Amino acid sequence: MPIFESGSDRAKRRDRGVRFLRETHDPLVNFGGESGTMNKIILADSQAIFRAGTAKVLALDDELRIIAQCSDVERMMHALTTFPGSVLLFASLLKPELGRLRVLLEAMGSRGIVIAENNESPGPYLQQGFRGVVLRNTTGSSLVECVRRVAAGETWQPLHANLIEHPEEDLVGARVRDRLTPKEMRIVALIVQGCKNREIATRLKTTEQVIKNYLRSIYDKTGVSDRLELALFTLHHRVLAEAAAMVGSHIEAEEQADAASGNAGRSVKVQSIVRTGT
């Protein structure tokens, strides 16, 4: 290293050092800074359709950049260590070990926002050091505002009024649930699970064209324009979401029963061949 170093050379050397620290992901280095604004977002939720909807909403803000999407706790923890100085937006349904997660967030200079279920209280999460809480049925504008505030070093929680179950939302969910036919509800249940038309047709033992025809009717009854909006609409209305979850469980139970029946039938046939040779 030269004894005399110009200001520009010192700046270049400092930048190289910062890049080296970023690339080695030293957990003791706070890249975001307690007072700095972060724009890197890690999104973690086991519901694929909700992840897609959340990503679509956040993408409308040019200053926010989703750098990782995770479907489970293991991937979420890996993303946190890979991308320090980020805002983690994670669903409470993942059920991570909150103490361990908070320690990791602090070590990596990151901040956490909890996506809580509609019947959860934000208080316990805020008391444990998470910077923000949004409810599952939050509006897109509130979600973006929450992420912006937390990225800037502030905290965010739902308004008290949002913690109370709104009768209007229940009425909407109940009204739509009652308008859907049993076949349409089965399709909605599989849409919420993230299934494509081909998979839905296979599981319901029909054709893709039939599913498309049903979807047009479902869109008319719910007032949405595509499958993503349909899934989010369903998840945002408790009564409808519970009905879809129940129907989804019935479908899985039927499939398991069919599989068990098929295996039993094949076993009987094999035994028959062994006995008779035909």
Summary of the structure (lengths in Angstrom):
residues: 278
radius of gyration: 24.7
end to end distance: 87.1
largest distance: 96.7
contacts: 801
relative contact order: 0.09
helix: 60%
strand: 10%
